[in-house]
Amino acid sequence: MAWALRRRWKNTVDRWDDGQYSRVIIADGHPARLTAVQATTGVQPTLMVTVESATPISERALNEAGLLVQKMFGLAVDLRPFYELADDDPAIGPLVQRFRGLRPPRFPTVFEGLVNAIACQQVTLDLGIIVLNRLSQRFGPHLVDHDGVRHAFPAATDLADVGEEAIRELGFSRQKARAIQQLAVHVVDTSVDLERLEGLNNDQAVAALSRVHGIGRWSAEYVLLRGLGRLDTFPGDDVGAQNNLQRLFHLAGKPTYDRIQQLTSPWRPYEGLVYFHLLLDKLRANGAL
């Protein structure tokens, strides 16, 4: 689950060290280190979550951290219907069995999902992760602990007053720097209301997201899956996903968007879960897991 969330070992925001996941969050207005580790295994495994800060942490902030972990790791998702579907599907049955227990990860906020989508447009995921690391290191709130200086992913309020050129200096194109800066401004002034997306259906949410500067179909569907947890979404313009489906179905070439809709339709409404399984399988093939 942690690897499906962080995607690459170079990710310095979502960390995986010695069997535990960690990231910097904001608790009671201050940076804090959130750590999650699987304490027990079996039918009902236990996840131990800790929050450490230089300042006292309220009970409310601790509860919010628990809910955040629940969302980020898809802990409330009932996997049984998906497993029943996969058991009868020869294409994904072995894949799902290999990674049994994987739940669908989500970004902590839709804003973080959008910035990730903008950063990773038309570049390799490795390069996208690198510039996102730089964005966090330059503009994200930080704390100092036994691992050194750690940075949170910047919120819209952290970026709204940042100049476009300062973002561009980190390795973003001019268009991407402008898109990120304008998104932050419009989220802060509420002209872009990301919270209302929760109440929209998929088509409405894609339409709303596509009106945001710098967001196209791939980015909108990516945010639907990774930011809003819409498991019936398979980002059909995702080059990595296209390659993964080509490998899974032994296709002669990359499938088109329409062809992907056909190939993934038997998995509805869990296309997004298959997307994450295919991602992990590629990481395993590359020796990352």
GUVEX-448798 format. One record per residue (C-alpha): x, y, z. Coordinates in steps of 0.2 Angstrom, whole numbers, padded with zeros to 4 digits, always signed. Each point is the difference from the previous one (the first is absolute). Example, Ala and Ser with C-alpha at 12.3 -4.5 7.8 and 13.67 -1.06 7.14 Angstrom:
+0062-0022+0039;+0006+0017-0003;
//
This chain:
+0000+0000+0000;+0014+0012+0004;+0009-0004-0016;-0016+0003-0010;-0001+0017+0008;+0018+0006-0001;+0002-0008-0018;+0019+0003+0000;+0014-0003+0013;+0006+0018-0004;-0016+0007+0008;+0005+0010+0015;-0017+0005+0006;-0007-0017+0002;+0014-0010+0008;+0002-0019+0003;+0014-0004+0012;+0003-0016+0009;-0018-0006-0002;-0009+0016+0005;-0008+0013-0010;+0002+0019+0005;-0004+0017-0007;+0000+0017+0008;-0018+0007+0003;-0007+0016+0008;-0007-0003+0017;-0008+0014+0010;+0009+0012-0012;+0017-0007+0002;+0010-0013-0010;+0000-0017+0008;+0007-0017-0005;-0014-0013-0004;+0006-0018+0001;-0010-0016-0004;+0006-0018+0002;-0008-0016-0001;+0001-0007+0018;-0009-0017-0003;-0005-0011-0015;-0013-0013-0003;-0019+0002-0003;-0001+0016+0009;+0017+0009-0001;+0003+0015+0011;+0007+0016-0006;+0009+0011+0013;+0000+0018-0003;+0011+0013+0009;+0001+0019-0001;+0015+0009+0006;+0002+0019+0002;+0011+0012+0009;-0016+0008+0007;-0015-0008+0009;-0012-0009-0011;-0019+0001+0004;-0012-0015+0000;-0009+0008-0015;+0016+0000-0010;+0004-0018+0005;-0017-0005-0006;+0002+0009-0016;+0017-0009-0003;-0009-0017+0002;-0013+0005-0013;+0013+0006-0012;+0009-0017+0001;-0016-0009-0002;-0003+0011-0016;+0017-0001-0007;+0001-0019+0001;-0018-0004-0004;-0003-0009+0016;-0019+0002-0001;-0001-0008-0017;-0008-0018+0000;+0011-0010-0011;-0011-0016+0000;-0011+0004-0015;+0016+0004-0010;+0008-0016+0005;-0016-0009-0006;+0001+0008-0016;+0019-0003-0002;-0001-0018+0004;-0011-0003-0015;+0011+0010-0012;+0015-0009-0007;+0008+0016-0006;+0002+0008+0017;-0003-0015+0012;+0018-0004+0002;+0005+0018+0001;-0012+0004+0014;+0005-0016+0010;+0018+0006-0001;-0004+0016+0009;-0014-0005+0010;-0004+0012+0014;+0004+0016-0011;-0012+0014+0003;-0002+0015-0011;+0011+0015+0006;-0005+0018-0001;+0009+0016+0001;-0004+0009+0017;-0009+0015-0010;-0007+0003-0017;+0012+0015-0002;+0015-0012+0003;-0007-0012-0013;-0002+0015-0013;+0017+0006+0003;+0007-0018-0003;-0010-0001-0016;+0007+0016-0007;+0018-0004+0005;-0001-0018-0008;-0008+0006-0017;+0010-0006-0015;+0015-0004+0010;+0007-0016+0008;-0007-0004+0017;+0018+0001+0007;+0002+0018-0006;-0017+0004+0006;+0004-0006+0018;+0017+0009+0000;-0008+0017-0004;-0014-0003+0013;+0014-0004+0013;+0008+0017-0004;-0017+0009+0002;-0002-0008+0017;+0017+0004+0005;-0001+0018-0005;-0018+0005+0005;-0006-0014+0012;+0000+0002+0019;+0014-0009+0008;+0005-0008+0016;+0017-0007+0006;+0000-0017+0008;+0013-0014+0001;+0000-0003-0019;+0004+0018-0003;-0011+0013-0008;-0017-0006-0007;-0012+0010-0010;-0019-0001-0002;-0008+0001-0017;-0004+0019-0002;-0019+0004+0002;-0008+0013-0011;+0003+0014+0013;+0019-0004-0001;+0000+0003-0019;-0013+0013-0003;+0013+0015+0003;+0014-0009-0008;+0006+0007-0017;-0002-0010-0016;+0019+0002-0003;+0004-0007+0017;-0009-0016-0004;+0007-0001-0018;+0018+0000+0008;-0004-0017+0007;-0001-0008-0017;-0018+0003-0005;-0004+0006-0017;-0007+0018-0001;-0018-0007-0004;+0001-0012+0015;+0007+0013+0012;-0014+0012-0005;-0013-0014+0002;+0006-0004+0018;+0001+0018+0005;-0017+0005-0007;-0008-0016+0008;+0007+0005+0017;-0007+0018-0002;-0017-0006-0005;-0002-0013+0013;+0005+0013+0013;-0013+0013-0006;-0013-0014-0002;-0003+0003-0019;+0005-0018-0002;-0010-0010+0013;+0008-0018+0001;-0011-0005+0015;-0015+0000-0012;+0007-0013-0011;-0005-0013+0013;-0018+0003-0004;+0002-0002-0019;-0001-0016-0010;+0015-0005-0010;-0005+0009-0016;-0004+0016+0009;+0016-0001+0010;+0010-0002-0016;-0009+0015-0008;+0003+0011+0016;+0019-0005+0001;+0002+0003-0019;-0004+0018+0003;+0015+0002+0011;+0015+0007-0010;+0012-0013-0004;-0012-0015+0003;-0005-0011-0015;-0008-0017-0001;+0014-0011+0007;+0003+0012+0015;-0018+0001+0004;-0002-0019+0000;+0016-0002+0010;-0007+0011+0013;-0016-0009+0000;+0009-0016+0004;+0014+0006+0011;-0008+0015+0008;-0018-0004+0001;+0001-0019+0002;-0011-0004-0015;+0004-0018-0003;-0010-0001-0015;+0012+0011-0009;+0015-0006-0011;+0010+0014-0007;+0000-0005-0018;+0012+0013-0006;+0013-0006+0013;+0015-0006-0010;+0006-0011+0014;-0017-0008+0001;-0001-0002-0018;+0017-0010+0000;-0006-0010+0015;-0016-0005-0009;+0010-0004-0016;+0011-0012+0010;-0015-0008+0009;-0010-0004-0015;+0015-0003-0012;-0005+0013-0012;+0010+0005-0015;+0000+0018+0004;-0006+0013+0013;-0019+0000+0002;-0010+0015-0005;-0011+0010+0013;-0016-0009-0007;+0009-0017+0000;+0004+0002+0018;-0018+0004+0004;-0004-0017-0008;+0014-0010+0008;-0004+0007+0018;-0019-0001-0001;-0001-0018+0007;+0008+0007+0016;-0013+0014+0003;-0001+0007+0013;+0017-0004+0005;+0011+0005-0015;+0010+0012+0011;+0005-0014+0012;+0007-0010-0015;+0009+0016-0005;+0009-0001+0017;+0004-0019-0002;+0007+0003-0017;+0011+0014+0007;+0007-0011+0014;+0003-0014-0012;+0011+0012-0011;+0009+0005+0016;+0003-0018+0004;+0006-0004-0017;+0012+0015+0001;+0007-0007+0017;-0007+0015+0010;-0010-0011+0012;
//
